[in-house]
Amino acid sequence: MAKIVNLRTIRKRRAREEDTKRAAENAARFGRTKAQKTLEETRAELSRRRLDAHRRDDD
């Protein structure tokens, strides 16, 4: 005799596994560590300062 299976729970389980897989892929593709974010922000600020230092004021 076959085991009775609730299809709703199987669909939910499959959806959860797909969501977890998608989240892992997105984290690998777009995720950055806090150190990487800080480094990028620091470099952007330094670049902005250097650019502003070379501006000419035509008053």
CHARMM internal coordinates of N, CA and C (Angstrom, degrees):
IC EDIT
DIST 1 N 1 CA 1.4421
DIST 1 CA 1 C 1.5277
ANGL 1 N 1 CA 1 C 109.36
DIST 1 C 2 N 1.3168
ANGL 1 CA 1 C 2 N 116.89
DIHE 1 N 1 CA 1 C 2 N 141.54
DIST 2 N 2 CA 1.4644
ANGL 1 C 2 N 2 CA 122.64
DIHE 1 CA 1 C 2 N 2 CA -176.54
DIST 2 CA 2 C 1.5218
ANGL 2 N 2 CA 2 C 110.89
DIHE 1 C 2 N 2 CA 2 C -79.64
DIST 2 C 3 N 1.2911
ANGL 2 CA 2 C 3 N 114.63
DIHE 2 N 2 CA 2 C 3 N 151.12
DIST 3 N 3 CA 1.4522
ANGL 2 C 3 N 3 CA 120.63
DIHE 2 CA 2 C 3 N 3 CA 177.82
DIST 3 CA 3 C 1.5264
ANGL 3 N 3 CA 3 C 108.95
DIHE 2 C 3 N 3 CA 3 C -78.93
DIST 3 C 4 N 1.3053
ANGL 3 CA 3 C 4 N 117.98
DIHE 3 N 3 CA 3 C 4 N 137.10
DIST 4 N 4 CA 1.4583
ANGL 3 C 4 N 4 CA 122.61
DIHE 3 CA 3 C 4 N 4 CA 179.31
DIST 4 CA 4 C 1.5241
ANGL 4 N 4 CA 4 C 108.43
DIHE 3 C 4 N 4 CA 4 C -77.53
DIST 4 C 5 N 1.3393
ANGL 4 CA 4 C 5 N 114.73
DIHE 4 N 4 CA 4 C 5 N 128.80
DIST 5 N 5 CA 1.4580
ANGL 4 C 5 N 5 CA 120.48
DIHE 4 CA 4 C 5 N 5 CA -176.27
DIST 5 CA 5 C 1.5210
ANGL 5 N 5 CA 5 C 109.43
DIHE 4 C 5 N 5 CA 5 C -122.77
DIST 5 C 6 N 1.3118
ANGL 5 CA 5 C 6 N 116.29
DIHE 5 N 5 CA 5 C 6 N 133.66
DIST 6 N 6 CA 1.4592
ANGL 5 C 6 N 6 CA 121.13
DIHE 5 CA 5 C 6 N 6 CA 176.71
DIST 6 CA 6 C 1.5300
ANGL 6 N 6 CA 6 C 107.49
DIHE 5 C 6 N 6 CA 6 C -86.85
DIST 6 C 7 N 1.3153
ANGL 6 CA 6 C 7 N 117.09
DIHE 6 N 6 CA 6 C 7 N 111.62
DIST 7 N 7 CA 1.4621
ANGL 6 C 7 N 7 CA 121.84
DIHE 6 CA 6 C 7 N 7 CA -175.96
DIST 7 CA 7 C 1.5247
ANGL 7 N 7 CA 7 C 112.39
DIHE 6 C 7 N 7 CA 7 C -65.52
DIST 7 C 8 N 1.3169
ANGL 7 CA 7 C 8 N 117.02
DIHE 7 N 7 CA 7 C 8 N -30.72
DIST 8 N 8 CA 1.4564
ANGL 7 C 8 N 8 CA 120.43
DIHE 7 CA 7 C 8 N 8 CA -179.71
DIST 8 CA 8 C 1.5284
ANGL 8 N 8 CA 8 C 110.83
DIHE 7 C 8 N 8 CA 8 C -62.27
DIST 8 C 9 N 1.3307
ANGL 8 CA 8 C 9 N 117.03
DIHE 8 N 8 CA 8 C 9 N -44.16
DIST 9 N 9 CA 1.4625
ANGL 8 C 9 N 9 CA 119.42
DIHE 8 CA 8 C 9 N 9 CA -179.89
DIST 9 CA 9 C 1.5247
ANGL 9 N 9 CA 9 C 111.14
DIHE 8 C 9 N 9 CA 9 C -67.58
DIST 9 C 10 N 1.3225
ANGL 9 CA 9 C 10 N 117.09
DIHE 9 N 9 CA 9 C 10 N -33.68
DIST 10 N 10 CA 1.4719
ANGL 9 C 10 N 10 CA 119.18
DIHE 9 CA 9 C 10 N 10 CA 177.89
DIST 10 CA 10 C 1.5180
ANGL 10 N 10 CA 10 C 110.23
DIHE 9 C 10 N 10 CA 10 C -67.56
DIST 10 C 11 N 1.3361
ANGL 10 CA 10 C 11 N 117.43
DIHE 10 N 10 CA 10 C 11 N -41.17
DIST 11 N 11 CA 1.4676
ANGL 10 C 11 N 11 CA 120.40
DIHE 10 CA 10 C 11 N 11 CA 177.91
DIST 11 CA 11 C 1.5188
ANGL 11 N 11 CA 11 C 110.86
DIHE 10 C 11 N 11 CA 11 C -63.70
DIST 11 C 12 N 1.3214
ANGL 11 CA 11 C 12 N 116.41
DIHE 11 N 11 CA 11 C 12 N -42.11
DIST 12 N 12 CA 1.4666
ANGL 11 C 12 N 12 CA 120.00
DIHE 11 CA 11 C 12 N 12 CA 179.00
DIST 12 CA 12 C 1.5189
ANGL 12 N 12 CA 12 C 110.92
DIHE 11 C 12 N 12 CA 12 C -64.22
DIST 12 C 13 N 1.3217
ANGL 12 CA 12 C 13 N 117.03
DIHE 12 N 12 CA 12 C 13 N -42.05
DIST 13 N 13 CA 1.4620
ANGL 12 C 13 N 13 CA 121.00
DIHE 12 CA 12 C 13 N 13 CA 179.73
DIST 13 CA 13 C 1.5296
ANGL 13 N 13 CA 13 C 110.23
DIHE 12 C 13 N 13 CA 13 C -62.94
DIST 13 C 14 N 1.3343
ANGL 13 CA 13 C 14 N 116.11
DIHE 13 N 13 CA 13 C 14 N -43.86
DIST 14 N 14 CA 1.4607
ANGL 13 C 14 N 14 CA 120.63
DIHE 13 CA 13 C 14 N 14 CA 179.41
DIST 14 CA 14 C 1.5335
ANGL 14 N 14 CA 14 C 110.81
DIHE 13 C 14 N 14 CA 14 C -63.33
DIST 14 C 15 N 1.3320
ANGL 14 CA 14 C 15 N 116.85
DIHE 14 N 14 CA 14 C 15 N -41.09
DIST 15 N 15 CA 1.4646
ANGL 14 C 15 N 15 CA 121.28
DIHE 14 CA 14 C 15 N 15 CA 179.03
DIST 15 CA 15 C 1.5238
ANGL 15 N 15 CA 15 C 110.44
DIHE 14 C 15 N 15 CA 15 C -64.05
DIST 15 C 16 N 1.3424
ANGL 15 CA 15 C 16 N 116.66
DIHE 15 N 15 CA 15 C 16 N -41.28
DIST 16 N 16 CA 1.4680
ANGL 15 C 16 N 16 CA 119.80
DIHE 15 CA 15 C 16 N 16 CA 178.20
DIST 16 CA 16 C 1.5191
ANGL 16 N 16 CA 16 C 111.55
DIHE 15 C 16 N 16 CA 16 C -62.87
DIST 16 C 17 N 1.3332
ANGL 16 CA 16 C 17 N 116.61
DIHE 16 N 16 CA 16 C 17 N -42.20
DIST 17 N 17 CA 1.4579
ANGL 16 C 17 N 17 CA 120.44
DIHE 16 CA 16 C 17 N 17 CA 179.59
DIST 17 CA 17 C 1.5244
ANGL 17 N 17 CA 17 C 111.26
DIHE 16 C 17 N 17 CA 17 C -64.70
DIST 17 C 18 N 1.3245
ANGL 17 CA 17 C 18 N 116.88
DIHE 17 N 17 CA 17 C 18 N -39.65
DIST 18 N 18 CA 1.4604
ANGL 17 C 18 N 18 CA 119.98
DIHE 17 CA 17 C 18 N 18 CA 177.63
DIST 18 CA 18 C 1.5236
ANGL 18 N 18 CA 18 C 111.15
DIHE 17 C 18 N 18 CA 18 C -65.82
DIST 18 C 19 N 1.3393
ANGL 18 CA 18 C 19 N 117.07
DIHE 18 N 18 CA 18 C 19 N -40.62
DIST 19 N 19 CA 1.4599
ANGL 18 C 19 N 19 CA 121.09
DIHE 18 CA 18 C 19 N 19 CA 177.97
DIST 19 CA 19 C 1.5274
ANGL 19 N 19 CA 19 C 110.90
DIHE 18 C 19 N 19 CA 19 C -62.76
DIST 19 C 20 N 1.3161
ANGL 19 CA 19 C 20 N 116.01
DIHE 19 N 19 CA 19 C 20 N -42.15
DIST 20 N 20 CA 1.4607
ANGL 19 C 20 N 20 CA 120.29
DIHE 19 CA 19 C 20 N 20 CA 178.87
DIST 20 CA 20 C 1.5263
ANGL 20 N 20 CA 20 C 110.88
DIHE 19 C 20 N 20 CA 20 C -63.71
DIST 20 C 21 N 1.3059
ANGL 20 CA 20 C 21 N 115.83
DIHE 20 N 20 CA 20 C 21 N -42.17
DIST 21 N 21 CA 1.4713
ANGL 20 C 21 N 21 CA 120.62
DIHE 20 CA 20 C 21 N 21 CA 178.65
DIST 21 CA 21 C 1.5282
ANGL 21 N 21 CA 21 C 110.37
DIHE 20 C 21 N 21 CA 21 C -63.09
DIST 21 C 22 N 1.3316
ANGL 21 CA 21 C 22 N 116.54
DIHE 21 N 21 CA 21 C 22 N -45.85
DIST 22 N 22 CA 1.4631
ANGL 21 C 22 N 22 CA 121.09
DIHE 21 CA 21 C 22 N 22 CA 179.72
DIST 22 CA 22 C 1.5334
ANGL 22 N 22 CA 22 C 110.59
DIHE 21 C 22 N 22 CA 22 C -62.89
DIST 22 C 23 N 1.3240
ANGL 22 CA 22 C 23 N 117.22
DIHE 22 N 22 CA 22 C 23 N -39.74
DIST 23 N 23 CA 1.4600
ANGL 22 C 23 N 23 CA 121.12
DIHE 22 CA 22 C 23 N 23 CA 179.19
DIST 23 CA 23 C 1.5186
ANGL 23 N 23 CA 23 C 110.90
DIHE 22 C 23 N 23 CA 23 C -64.26
DIST 23 C 24 N 1.3219
ANGL 23 CA 23 C 24 N 117.13
DIHE 23 N 23 CA 23 C 24 N -40.31
DIST 24 N 24 CA 1.4619
ANGL 23 C 24 N 24 CA 120.44
DIHE 23 CA 23 C 24 N 24 CA 178.80
DIST 24 CA 24 C 1.5283
ANGL 24 N 24 CA 24 C 110.72
DIHE 23 C 24 N 24 CA 24 C -65.64
DIST 24 C 25 N 1.3232
ANGL 24 CA 24 C 25 N 116.79
DIHE 24 N 24 CA 24 C 25 N -40.33
DIST 25 N 25 CA 1.4629
ANGL 24 C 25 N 25 CA 119.96
DIHE 24 CA 24 C 25 N 25 CA 178.12
DIST 25 CA 25 C 1.5209
ANGL 25 N 25 CA 25 C 111.00
DIHE 24 C 25 N 25 CA 25 C -64.06
DIST 25 C 26 N 1.3310
ANGL 25 CA 25 C 26 N 117.07
DIHE 25 N 25 CA 25 C 26 N -43.44
DIST 26 N 26 CA 1.4641
ANGL 25 C 26 N 26 CA 120.53
DIHE 25 CA 25 C 26 N 26 CA 179.39
DIST 26 CA 26 C 1.5215
ANGL 26 N 26 CA 26 C 111.56
DIHE 25 C 26 N 26 CA 26 C -66.08
DIST 26 C 27 N 1.3135
ANGL 26 CA 26 C 27 N 117.36
DIHE 26 N 26 CA 26 C 27 N -37.52
DIST 27 N 27 CA 1.4573
ANGL 26 C 27 N 27 CA 120.27
DIHE 26 CA 26 C 27 N 27 CA 178.71
DIST 27 CA 27 C 1.5162
ANGL 27 N 27 CA 27 C 110.34
DIHE 26 C 27 N 27 CA 27 C -64.94
DIST 27 C 28 N 1.3186
ANGL 27 CA 27 C 28 N 116.80
DIHE 27 N 27 CA 27 C 28 N -38.70
DIST 28 N 28 CA 1.4633
ANGL 27 C 28 N 28 CA 119.85
DIHE 27 CA 27 C 28 N 28 CA 178.71
DIST 28 CA 28 C 1.5259
ANGL 28 N 28 CA 28 C 110.94
DIHE 27 C 28 N 28 CA 28 C -70.38
DIST 28 C 29 N 1.3196
ANGL 28 CA 28 C 29 N 116.53
DIHE 28 N 28 CA 28 C 29 N -35.60
DIST 29 N 29 CA 1.4564
ANGL 28 C 29 N 29 CA 120.27
DIHE 28 CA 28 C 29 N 29 CA -176.16
DIST 29 CA 29 C 1.5243
ANGL 29 N 29 CA 29 C 112.20
DIHE 28 C 29 N 29 CA 29 C -79.73
DIST 29 C 30 N 1.3308
ANGL 29 CA 29 C 30 N 117.82
DIHE 29 N 29 CA 29 C 30 N -44.29
DIST 30 N 30 CA 1.4589
ANGL 29 C 30 N 30 CA 121.33
DIHE 29 CA 29 C 30 N 30 CA -171.74
DIST 30 CA 30 C 1.5212
ANGL 30 N 30 CA 30 C 114.23
DIHE 29 C 30 N 30 CA 30 C -111.13
DIST 30 C 31 N 1.2911
ANGL 30 CA 30 C 31 N 117.75
DIHE 30 N 30 CA 30 C 31 N -15.38
DIST 31 N 31 CA 1.4579
ANGL 30 C 31 N 31 CA 120.66
DIHE 30 CA 30 C 31 N 31 CA -173.36
DIST 31 CA 31 C 1.5122
ANGL 31 N 31 CA 31 C 112.65
DIHE 30 C 31 N 31 CA 31 C -71.87
DIST 31 C 32 N 1.3040
ANGL 31 CA 31 C 32 N 115.33
DIHE 31 N 31 CA 31 C 32 N 141.65
DIST 32 N 32 CA 1.4570
ANGL 31 C 32 N 32 CA 121.65
DIHE 31 CA 31 C 32 N 32 CA 175.55
DIST 32 CA 32 C 1.5268
ANGL 32 N 32 CA 32 C 107.91
DIHE 31 C 32 N 32 CA 32 C -134.53
DIST 32 C 33 N 1.2983
ANGL 32 CA 32 C 33 N 115.99
DIHE 32 N 32 CA 32 C 33 N 150.54
DIST 33 N 33 CA 1.4488
ANGL 32 C 33 N 33 CA 119.26
DIHE 32 CA 32 C 33 N 33 CA 177.79
DIST 33 CA 33 C 1.5211
ANGL 33 N 33 CA 33 C 109.24
DIHE 32 C 33 N 33 CA 33 C -77.68
DIST 33 C 34 N 1.3064
ANGL 33 CA 33 C 34 N 115.82
DIHE 33 N 33 CA 33 C 34 N 165.99
DIST 34 N 34 CA 1.4596
ANGL 33 C 34 N 34 CA 120.47
DIHE 33 CA 33 C 34 N 34 CA 179.41
DIST 34 CA 34 C 1.5299
ANGL 34 N 34 CA 34 C 110.47
DIHE 33 C 34 N 34 CA 34 C -63.27
DIST 34 C 35 N 1.3199
ANGL 34 CA 34 C 35 N 116.46
DIHE 34 N 34 CA 34 C 35 N -37.23
DIST 35 N 35 CA 1.4634
ANGL 34 C 35 N 35 CA 120.10
DIHE 34 CA 34 C 35 N 35 CA 178.92
DIST 35 CA 35 C 1.5286
ANGL 35 N 35 CA 35 C 110.84
DIHE 34 C 35 N 35 CA 35 C -63.73
DIST 35 C 36 N 1.3217
ANGL 35 CA 35 C 36 N 116.79
DIHE 35 N 35 CA 35 C 36 N -40.07
DIST 36 N 36 CA 1.4615
ANGL 35 C 36 N 36 CA 120.17
DIHE 35 CA 35 C 36 N 36 CA 178.90
DIST 36 CA 36 C 1.5275
ANGL 36 N 36 CA 36 C 110.99
DIHE 35 C 36 N 36 CA 36 C -65.85
DIST 36 C 37 N 1.3289
ANGL 36 CA 36 C 37 N 117.65
DIHE 36 N 36 CA 36 C 37 N -40.92
DIST 37 N 37 CA 1.4582
ANGL 36 C 37 N 37 CA 121.35
DIHE 36 CA 36 C 37 N 37 CA 178.48
DIST 37 CA 37 C 1.5271
ANGL 37 N 37 CA 37 C 110.61
DIHE 36 C 37 N 37 CA 37 C -63.56
DIST 37 C 38 N 1.3221
ANGL 37 CA 37 C 38 N 116.51
DIHE 37 N 37 CA 37 C 38 N -44.51
DIST 38 N 38 CA 1.4574
ANGL 37 C 38 N 38 CA 121.04
DIHE 37 CA 37 C 38 N 38 CA -179.81
DIST 38 CA 38 C 1.5190
ANGL 38 N 38 CA 38 C 110.64
DIHE 37 C 38 N 38 CA 38 C -63.50
DIST 38 C 39 N 1.3191
ANGL 38 CA 38 C 39 N 117.10
DIHE 38 N 38 CA 38 C 39 N -43.53
DIST 39 N 39 CA 1.4577
ANGL 38 C 39 N 39 CA 121.11
DIHE 38 CA 38 C 39 N 39 CA 178.85
DIST 39 CA 39 C 1.5253
ANGL 39 N 39 CA 39 C 110.85
DIHE 38 C 39 N 39 CA 39 C -61.24
DIST 39 C 40 N 1.3073
ANGL 39 CA 39 C 40 N 116.73
DIHE 39 N 39 CA 39 C 40 N -43.38
DIST 40 N 40 CA 1.4664
ANGL 39 C 40 N 40 CA 120.43
DIHE 39 CA 39 C 40 N 40 CA 179.59
DIST 40 CA 40 C 1.5262
ANGL 40 N 40 CA 40 C 111.48
DIHE 39 C 40 N 40 CA 40 C -64.12
DIST 40 C 41 N 1.3312
ANGL 40 CA 40 C 41 N 116.85
DIHE 40 N 40 CA 40 C 41 N -42.61
DIST 41 N 41 CA 1.4656
ANGL 40 C 41 N 41 CA 120.80
DIHE 40 CA 40 C 41 N 41 CA 177.97
DIST 41 CA 41 C 1.5223
ANGL 41 N 41 CA 41 C 110.87
DIHE 40 C 41 N 41 CA 41 C -63.67
DIST 41 C 42 N 1.3212
ANGL 41 CA 41 C 42 N 117.72
DIHE 41 N 41 CA 41 C 42 N -41.18
DIST 42 N 42 CA 1.4577
ANGL 41 C 42 N 42 CA 122.01
DIHE 41 CA 41 C 42 N 42 CA 179.48
DIST 42 CA 42 C 1.5189
ANGL 42 N 42 CA 42 C 110.71
DIHE 41 C 42 N 42 CA 42 C -64.05
DIST 42 C 43 N 1.3125
ANGL 42 CA 42 C 43 N 117.09
DIHE 42 N 42 CA 42 C 43 N -43.79
DIST 43 N 43 CA 1.4678
ANGL 42 C 43 N 43 CA 120.38
DIHE 42 CA 42 C 43 N 43 CA 178.59
DIST 43 CA 43 C 1.5184
ANGL 43 N 43 CA 43 C 111.70
DIHE 42 C 43 N 43 CA 43 C -64.49
DIST 43 C 44 N 1.3216
ANGL 43 CA 43 C 44 N 117.55
DIHE 43 N 43 CA 43 C 44 N -38.76
DIST 44 N 44 CA 1.4643
ANGL 43 C 44 N 44 CA 121.48
DIHE 43 CA 43 C 44 N 44 CA 178.28
DIST 44 CA 44 C 1.5225
ANGL 44 N 44 CA 44 C 110.67
DIHE 43 C 44 N 44 CA 44 C -64.76
DIST 44 C 45 N 1.3127
ANGL 44 CA 44 C 45 N 116.54
DIHE 44 N 44 CA 44 C 45 N -42.38
DIST 45 N 45 CA 1.4632
ANGL 44 C 45 N 45 CA 120.58
DIHE 44 CA 44 C 45 N 45 CA 178.80
DIST 45 CA 45 C 1.5279
ANGL 45 N 45 CA 45 C 110.83
DIHE 44 C 45 N 45 CA 45 C -64.51
DIST 45 C 46 N 1.3130
ANGL 45 CA 45 C 46 N 117.40
DIHE 45 N 45 CA 45 C 46 N -42.69
DIST 46 N 46 CA 1.4608
ANGL 45 C 46 N 46 CA 121.57
DIHE 45 CA 45 C 46 N 46 CA 178.37
DIST 46 CA 46 C 1.5272
ANGL 46 N 46 CA 46 C 110.51
DIHE 45 C 46 N 46 CA 46 C -62.25
DIST 46 C 47 N 1.3051
ANGL 46 CA 46 C 47 N 116.66
DIHE 46 N 46 CA 46 C 47 N -42.81
DIST 47 N 47 CA 1.4562
ANGL 46 C 47 N 47 CA 121.46
DIHE 46 CA 46 C 47 N 47 CA 178.39
DIST 47 CA 47 C 1.5311
ANGL 47 N 47 CA 47 C 110.48
DIHE 46 C 47 N 47 CA 47 C -62.99
DIST 47 C 48 N 1.3316
ANGL 47 CA 47 C 48 N 116.58
DIHE 47 N 47 CA 47 C 48 N -42.61
DIST 48 N 48 CA 1.4625
ANGL 47 C 48 N 48 CA 121.03
DIHE 47 CA 47 C 48 N 48 CA 178.54
DIST 48 CA 48 C 1.5279
ANGL 48 N 48 CA 48 C 110.98
DIHE 47 C 48 N 48 CA 48 C -62.38
DIST 48 C 49 N 1.3187
ANGL 48 CA 48 C 49 N 117.18
DIHE 48 N 48 CA 48 C 49 N -41.96
DIST 49 N 49 CA 1.4704
ANGL 48 C 49 N 49 CA 121.10
DIHE 48 CA 48 C 49 N 49 CA 179.02
DIST 49 CA 49 C 1.5233
ANGL 49 N 49 CA 49 C 111.27
DIHE 48 C 49 N 49 CA 49 C -63.95
DIST 49 C 50 N 1.3149
ANGL 49 CA 49 C 50 N 117.03
DIHE 49 N 49 CA 49 C 50 N -43.33
DIST 50 N 50 CA 1.4606
ANGL 49 C 50 N 50 CA 120.43
DIHE 49 CA 49 C 50 N 50 CA 179.42
DIST 50 CA 50 C 1.5246
ANGL 50 N 50 CA 50 C 111.28
DIHE 49 C 50 N 50 CA 50 C -62.77
DIST 50 C 51 N 1.3180
ANGL 50 CA 50 C 51 N 116.38
DIHE 50 N 50 CA 50 C 51 N -40.56
DIST 51 N 51 CA 1.4484
ANGL 50 C 51 N 51 CA 120.67
DIHE 50 CA 50 C 51 N 51 CA 178.84
DIST 51 CA 51 C 1.5246
ANGL 51 N 51 CA 51 C 110.30
DIHE 50 C 51 N 51 CA 51 C -65.24
DIST 51 C 52 N 1.3258
ANGL 51 CA 51 C 52 N 117.48
DIHE 51 N 51 CA 51 C 52 N -44.42
DIST 52 N 52 CA 1.4683
ANGL 51 C 52 N 52 CA 121.06
DIHE 51 CA 51 C 52 N 52 CA 179.07
DIST 52 CA 52 C 1.5204
ANGL 52 N 52 CA 52 C 111.35
DIHE 51 C 52 N 52 CA 52 C -64.78
DIST 52 C 53 N 1.3132
ANGL 52 CA 52 C 53 N 118.32
DIHE 52 N 52 CA 52 C 53 N -31.46
DIST 53 N 53 CA 1.4526
ANGL 52 C 53 N 53 CA 121.80
DIHE 52 CA 52 C 53 N 53 CA -179.80
DIST 53 CA 53 C 1.5217
ANGL 53 N 53 CA 53 C 111.49
DIHE 52 C 53 N 53 CA 53 C -68.03
DIST 53 C 54 N 1.3068
ANGL 53 CA 53 C 54 N 118.44
DIHE 53 N 53 CA 53 C 54 N -23.87
DIST 54 N 54 CA 1.4652
ANGL 53 C 54 N 54 CA 122.03
DIHE 53 CA 53 C 54 N 54 CA -178.88
DIST 54 CA 54 C 1.5268
ANGL 54 N 54 CA 54 C 113.09
DIHE 53 C 54 N 54 CA 54 C -97.53
DIST 54 C 55 N 1.3094
ANGL 54 CA 54 C 55 N 117.00
DIHE 54 N 54 CA 54 C 55 N 6.55
DIST 55 N 55 CA 1.4623
ANGL 54 C 55 N 55 CA 119.48
DIHE 54 CA 54 C 55 N 55 CA 179.05
DIST 55 CA 55 C 1.5278
ANGL 55 N 55 CA 55 C 111.07
DIHE 54 C 55 N 55 CA 55 C -73.21
DIST 55 C 56 N 1.2850
ANGL 55 CA 55 C 56 N 113.31
DIHE 55 N 55 CA 55 C 56 N 149.23
DIST 56 N 56 CA 1.4572
ANGL 55 C 56 N 56 CA 119.01
DIHE 55 CA 55 C 56 N 56 CA 176.47
DIST 56 CA 56 C 1.5231
ANGL 56 N 56 CA 56 C 107.85
DIHE 55 C 56 N 56 CA 56 C -104.33
DIST 56 C 57 N 1.2983
ANGL 56 CA 56 C 57 N 115.84
DIHE 56 N 56 CA 56 C 57 N 134.58
DIST 57 N 57 CA 1.4549
ANGL 56 C 57 N 57 CA 120.45
DIHE 56 CA 56 C 57 N 57 CA 177.76
DIST 57 CA 57 C 1.5286
ANGL 57 N 57 CA 57 C 108.32
DIHE 56 C 57 N 57 CA 57 C -97.35
DIST 57 C 58 N 1.3072
ANGL 57 CA 57 C 58 N 116.94
DIHE 57 N 57 CA 57 C 58 N 111.29
DIST 58 N 58 CA 1.4596
ANGL 57 C 58 N 58 CA 121.39
DIHE 57 CA 57 C 58 N 58 CA 178.20
DIST 58 CA 58 C 1.5158
ANGL 58 N 58 CA 58 C 108.97
DIHE 57 C 58 N 58 CA 58 C -104.79
DIST 58 C 59 N 1.3089
ANGL 58 CA 58 C 59 N 115.57
DIHE 58 N 58 CA 58 C 59 N 84.71
DIST 59 N 59 CA 1.4792
ANGL 58 C 59 N 59 CA 120.07
DIHE 58 CA 58 C 59 N 59 CA -179.42
DIST 59 CA 59 C 1.5003
ANGL 59 N 59 CA 59 C 111.60
DIHE 58 C 59 N 59 CA 59 C -95.22
END
COOR INIT
IC SEED 1 N 1 CA 1 C
IC BUILD
